[in-house]
Amino acid sequence: MRLPAHPASCSLARELTLEILQSWGLEHLGSAAAQLVAELAANSIIHSGGSILRLRVTRRGGSVRIEVRDPSQQLPLLILGDAEDDHGRGMHLVDALADRWGADLLPYGKGVWCDLHIPRN
């Protein structure tokens, strides 16, 4: 899905992700997925300088992958800083909530992704 690189797209990305998870019967991943997609979208909006971002939510075997693509080739970093600082903690949250995360350089930018494991019943 293509979304404008605007702060309102963070809530739209959350809503779309939750709808997709619900359609797959994976509502139990909703809270973590909503936080993850909001952080990835916010990072893209703040740091990429692009006018659009692309959201992909896919199911692969035993996990759900959330990916945000943008035109910047600057890869995300885990920034060491003060816990009271309002900025620079987004990727720490992604690191804490996701089972795996990473970034891929693409010919036109990058994709930052995270995986959530689907627990077996």
NORNORZI-V547560 format. One line per field, one symbol per residue. ss: DSSP state (H for helix, E for strand, C for the rest). A space follows every 50 residues. Layout:
ss = ???
This chain:
ss = CEEECCCHHHHHHHHHHHHHHHHCCCHHHHHHHHHHHHHHHHHHHHHCCC CEEEEEEEEECCEEEEEEEECCCCCCCCCCCCCCCCCCCHHHHHHHHCCE EEEEEECCEEEEEEEEECCCC
